[in-house]
Amino acid sequence: MLPPPPLPPSVSASPCAPNPALTALAWLAEAGADEGIDTEPGGLTRWGPAASLTPTRTPSPFLAPSDAPAFAHPAVSAPRLAPHPTPPTLPPPGAAPYLPTATSVEALREELAAFEGCPLKHTAMNLVFADGNPSARVMLVGEAPGEDEDRLGRPFVGVSGQLLDRMLAAIGLDRSKVYISNVVFWRPPGNRAPSDAELAACLPFAERHIALVNPAVLVLLGGVATKTLLRRREGITRLRGTWASYTPRLGHEDQPALRCLPIYHPAYLLRQPAAKRQAWADLLALQQELGILTP
């Protein structure tokens, strides 16, 4: 049998250095040694305590005894969970939209609260219907509720709403003289933009809402409301400040057209303060249309 290789002189007895005895023992095992040599009294060899070269396994305390059947523990059934309610799905493309039949603003609110055709209802906290005076000459329609609006159940009550209040005050208006709503009545998760399908589900209610209020002037806040209600493809930067004619189409084709003014959404003005100059020009156009003098 070959003697073990000499240990390098650099090996020290530090706790981090390899054990010389174990190193030699591993070498002997690889060489085929199956018994100890130079055994001294007490069962010692030159390389340390005599031991079997066949490693032994220490039984794990987490394993069942060999004579016990596998999976001896009684089976535990998973708790039975109540089925999660499946939210309603949007109607397939091309399907006839639901047309509300309410004959008053309050009845429309109740009909919308019972409506199950928009999945946003099942992720939002509250229905956000409207705020202000439904008999006002001016109706403002925005995009969709945000976090603050969803929590309080009123449109434009967050930072954007505070800016909208200042914009209206600049031309002598406040919430007692205007009526405010959105084209989508529930908050999209994460304040994302509403999808085309969600807009389509809410559009009949938005148009019925406008028809029931029948304002003298309709102000559209932002690109989503403008493109949805006017059925236009151009962006808000091209459409803003230009008077248009609006007629509700879903069941209200016989209603007279309304004077309509698209302007920037207050949230856009918060991100782009330079656009406030254009927004001020649009507000002056609205003031002139209504014949209101700035106080």
C-alpha positions as CSV (number, residue, x, y, z in Angstrom):
1,M,0.0,0.0,0.0
2,L,1.3,3.4,-0.9
3,P,2.1,5.8,2.0
4,P,0.0,8.9,2.3
5,P,1.4,12.0,0.6
6,P,3.3,14.3,2.9
7,L,1.4,17.3,4.2
8,P,2.5,20.6,3.0
9,P,4.3,22.7,5.6
10,S,1.9,25.6,5.1
11,V,-0.9,23.6,6.7
12,S,-1.6,25.1,10.1
13,A,-3.9,24.1,13.0
14,S,-6.1,27.1,12.5
15,P,-9.8,26.4,12.7
16,C,-10.2,27.4,9.0
17,A,-7.4,25.0,7.7
18,P,-8.3,21.4,6.6
19,N,-7.7,18.7,9.2
20,P,-4.5,16.8,8.2
21,A,-5.9,13.5,9.6
22,L,-9.1,13.7,7.6
23,T,-7.1,14.6,4.5
24,A,-4.9,11.6,4.8
25,L,-7.9,9.4,5.6
26,A,-9.7,10.5,2.5
27,W,-6.6,9.7,0.4
28,L,-6.4,6.2,1.9
29,A,-10.0,5.6,1.1
30,E,-9.4,6.5,-2.5
31,A,-6.4,4.2,-2.6
32,G,-8.5,1.2,-1.5
33,A,-7.4,0.8,2.1
34,D,-9.9,-1.2,4.2
35,E,-8.2,-1.5,7.6
36,G,-6.1,0.5,9.9
37,I,-2.2,0.2,10.1
38,D,0.3,0.9,12.8
39,T,-2.4,0.6,15.4
40,E,-1.3,1.6,18.8
41,P,-2.8,0.7,22.1
42,G,-6.1,2.4,22.6
43,G,-7.1,1.9,19.0
44,L,-5.1,4.8,17.6
45,T,-3.3,5.1,14.3
46,R,-0.7,7.5,13.1
47,W,-3.5,9.5,11.6
48,G,-5.9,9.6,14.5
49,P,-8.6,7.3,16.0
50,A,-9.2,4.0,14.2
51,A,-12.6,4.1,12.5
52,S,-14.4,2.3,9.8
53,L,-13.8,3.7,6.4
54,T,-17.5,3.1,5.5
55,P,-19.4,6.1,6.4
56,T,-22.4,5.6,8.6
57,R,-25.7,7.5,8.4
58,T,-27.2,9.0,11.5
59,P,-30.9,8.4,11.5
60,S,-32.8,11.6,11.0
61,P,-35.2,12.5,13.8
62,F,-37.7,13.6,11.1
63,L,-37.9,10.2,9.4
64,A,-40.2,7.5,10.5
65,P,-38.6,4.2,11.8
66,S,-37.9,1.6,9.1
67,D,-40.5,-0.7,10.4
68,A,-43.2,2.0,10.3
69,P,-45.2,2.3,7.1
70,A,-44.5,5.4,4.9
71,F,-46.9,8.3,5.5
72,A,-48.0,6.9,8.8
73,H,-49.6,10.2,9.8
74,P,-53.3,10.4,9.1
75,A,-54.2,12.3,6.0
76,V,-55.3,15.9,6.7
77,S,-57.8,17.3,4.2
78,A,-57.4,20.8,3.0
79,P,-59.9,23.3,4.4
80,R,-62.9,23.8,2.1
81,L,-62.9,27.4,0.9
82,A,-65.9,29.2,-0.2
83,P,-66.1,29.7,-3.9
84,H,-64.9,33.1,-5.1
85,P,-67.6,35.0,-6.9
86,T,-66.9,35.3,-10.6
87,P,-67.2,38.9,-11.7
88,P,-69.4,39.5,-14.7
89,T,-67.7,39.7,-18.0
90,L,-68.2,42.4,-20.6
91,P,-70.5,41.7,-23.5
92,P,-68.8,40.3,-26.5
93,P,-67.8,42.7,-29.3
94,G,-70.7,43.5,-31.5
95,A,-73.3,42.7,-28.9
96,A,-76.1,45.2,-28.3
97,P,-75.2,47.6,-25.4
98,Y,-77.4,47.8,-22.4
99,L,-79.5,51.0,-22.7
100,P,-80.7,52.5,-19.4
101,T,-84.3,53.5,-19.2
102,A,-84.2,55.9,-16.2
103,T,-86.2,59.1,-16.6
104,S,-84.5,61.1,-13.9
105,V,-81.0,61.7,-12.6
106,E,-81.6,60.0,-9.3
107,A,-83.3,57.0,-11.0
108,L,-80.3,56.7,-13.3
109,R,-78.0,56.6,-10.3
110,E,-80.0,53.7,-8.9
111,E,-80.1,51.9,-12.2
112,L,-76.3,52.3,-12.6
113,A,-75.8,51.0,-9.0
114,A,-77.7,47.8,-10.0
115,F,-75.8,47.4,-13.3
116,E,-73.6,44.3,-13.4
117,G,-72.2,44.8,-16.9
118,C,-68.9,46.4,-16.0
119,P,-66.2,44.4,-14.0
120,L,-64.8,47.6,-12.6
121,K,-67.7,47.6,-10.2
122,H,-66.2,44.6,-8.4
123,T,-62.7,46.2,-7.9
124,A,-63.7,49.7,-6.9
125,M,-64.8,50.8,-3.4
126,N,-67.7,53.1,-4.5
127,L,-69.8,54.1,-7.4
128,V,-68.7,57.7,-8.4
129,F,-71.8,59.2,-10.0
130,A,-71.8,63.0,-10.0
131,D,-71.3,66.2,-7.9
132,G,-72.7,69.7,-8.1
133,N,-76.0,71.0,-9.3
134,P,-77.9,68.9,-11.9
135,S,-79.9,72.0,-12.9
136,A,-76.8,74.0,-13.8
137,R,-76.2,75.4,-17.2
138,V,-72.7,73.8,-17.4
139,M,-72.0,70.1,-17.2
140,L,-68.3,68.9,-17.0
141,V,-67.5,65.3,-17.9
142,G,-64.1,63.8,-17.2
143,E,-62.5,60.4,-17.7
144,A,-62.8,58.1,-14.6
145,P,-62.5,58.3,-10.8
146,G,-59.1,58.2,-9.1
147,E,-58.2,57.0,-5.6
148,D,-59.6,59.9,-3.7
149,E,-62.8,59.9,-5.7
150,D,-63.2,56.1,-5.2
151,R,-62.8,56.5,-1.5
152,L,-65.3,59.4,-1.1
153,G,-67.7,58.5,-3.9
154,R,-67.5,61.9,-5.5
155,P,-65.8,63.0,-8.7
156,F,-62.9,65.4,-8.8
157,V,-62.1,65.7,-5.0
158,G,-58.4,65.0,-5.2
159,V,-55.5,67.2,-6.3
160,S,-57.0,67.4,-9.8
161,G,-60.3,68.4,-8.3
162,Q,-58.8,71.2,-6.3
163,L,-57.2,72.6,-9.4
164,L,-60.6,72.3,-11.3
165,D,-62.2,74.3,-8.5
166,R,-59.6,77.1,-8.9
167,M,-60.1,77.0,-12.7
168,L,-63.9,77.4,-12.3
169,A,-63.5,80.1,-9.6
170,A,-61.4,82.1,-12.0
171,I,-64.4,82.6,-14.3
172,G,-67.0,83.0,-11.5
173,L,-68.2,79.4,-11.2
174,D,-68.2,76.9,-8.4
175,R,-69.8,73.5,-7.8
176,S,-73.2,75.1,-7.0
177,K,-73.2,76.4,-10.6
178,V,-71.9,73.4,-12.5
179,Y,-72.6,69.6,-12.6
180,I,-69.6,67.2,-12.8
181,S,-69.4,63.6,-13.8
182,N,-67.3,61.1,-15.8
183,V,-67.6,58.7,-18.7
184,V,-66.6,55.8,-16.4
185,F,-68.2,55.6,-13.0
186,W,-65.9,53.2,-11.2
187,R,-62.1,53.5,-10.6
188,P,-59.9,51.4,-12.8
189,P,-57.4,49.4,-10.7
190,G,-54.2,51.4,-10.1
191,N,-55.7,54.5,-11.7
192,R,-54.9,53.0,-15.2
193,A,-56.8,54.4,-18.2
194,P,-60.1,52.6,-18.8
195,S,-60.2,50.1,-21.6
196,D,-62.3,50.4,-24.7
197,A,-64.6,47.6,-23.4
198,E,-65.1,49.4,-20.1
199,L,-65.8,52.7,-21.9
200,A,-68.3,50.9,-24.1
201,A,-70.1,49.4,-21.1
202,C,-70.4,52.8,-19.3
203,L,-71.1,54.9,-22.4
204,P,-74.9,54.4,-22.5
205,F,-75.1,55.6,-18.9
206,A,-72.9,58.6,-19.6
207,E,-75.0,59.6,-22.6
208,R,-78.3,59.1,-20.7
209,H,-76.8,61.2,-17.9
210,I,-76.1,64.1,-20.3
211,A,-79.5,63.8,-21.9
212,L,-81.3,64.0,-18.6
213,V,-79.3,67.0,-17.3
214,N,-79.5,68.7,-20.8
215,P,-77.0,71.5,-20.0
216,A,-76.6,74.6,-22.1
217,V,-72.9,73.9,-22.4
218,L,-71.0,70.6,-22.2
219,V,-67.3,70.8,-21.2
220,L,-65.2,67.7,-21.9
221,L,-62.2,67.3,-19.6
222,G,-59.3,65.5,-21.3
223,G,-58.7,63.3,-24.3
224,V,-60.6,60.2,-23.1
225,A,-63.9,61.9,-22.5
226,T,-63.5,64.0,-25.7
227,K,-62.8,61.1,-28.0
228,T,-65.4,58.8,-26.4
229,L,-68.3,61.2,-26.5
230,L,-67.5,62.9,-29.8
231,R,-66.3,59.7,-31.5
232,R,-63.2,61.4,-32.7
233,R,-59.7,60.0,-33.2
234,E,-57.7,63.2,-32.8
235,G,-55.9,63.9,-29.6
236,I,-56.9,66.5,-27.1
237,T,-54.1,68.9,-28.2
238,R,-55.9,69.3,-31.5
239,L,-59.4,69.3,-30.3
240,R,-59.1,71.5,-27.2
241,G,-60.4,75.0,-27.4
242,T,-62.6,74.3,-30.5
243,W,-66.3,74.4,-30.1
244,A,-68.1,71.3,-31.3
245,S,-71.6,69.9,-31.5
246,Y,-72.6,66.9,-29.4
247,T,-75.7,64.8,-29.6
248,P,-76.2,61.6,-27.5
249,R,-76.4,58.7,-29.9
250,L,-77.5,55.7,-27.9
251,G,-81.2,56.1,-27.8
252,H,-81.2,59.9,-27.9
253,E,-80.7,60.7,-31.6
254,D,-83.8,63.0,-31.5
255,Q,-82.3,65.3,-28.8
256,P,-81.1,68.7,-29.9
257,A,-77.3,69.1,-30.2
258,L,-75.4,70.6,-27.3
259,R,-72.6,73.2,-27.5
260,C,-69.5,71.3,-26.5
261,L,-66.0,72.6,-25.5
262,P,-63.1,70.1,-25.0
263,I,-60.4,71.4,-22.7
264,Y,-57.3,69.9,-20.9
265,H,-57.9,67.6,-18.0
266,P,-56.7,69.2,-14.7
267,A,-54.4,66.1,-14.1
268,Y,-52.7,66.9,-17.4
269,L,-52.2,70.5,-16.3
270,L,-50.5,69.3,-13.1
271,R,-48.0,67.4,-15.2
272,Q,-47.6,70.1,-17.9
273,P,-47.9,73.5,-16.2
274,A,-47.0,75.2,-19.4
275,A,-50.3,74.2,-20.9
276,K,-52.2,76.4,-18.3
277,R,-51.9,79.3,-20.7
278,Q,-54.0,77.4,-23.2
279,A,-56.4,76.2,-20.5
280,W,-56.9,79.9,-19.5
281,A,-57.9,80.8,-23.0
282,D,-60.4,77.9,-23.1
283,L,-61.9,79.1,-19.8
284,L,-62.3,82.6,-21.2
285,A,-64.1,81.1,-24.2
286,L,-66.4,79.3,-21.9
287,Q,-67.0,82.5,-19.9
288,Q,-67.8,84.4,-23.0
289,E,-70.3,81.6,-24.1
290,L,-72.1,81.8,-20.8
291,G,-72.1,85.6,-20.7
292,I,-70.4,85.6,-17.2
293,L,-68.2,88.5,-16.2
294,T,-65.1,87.8,-14.2
295,P,-65.6,89.2,-10.7
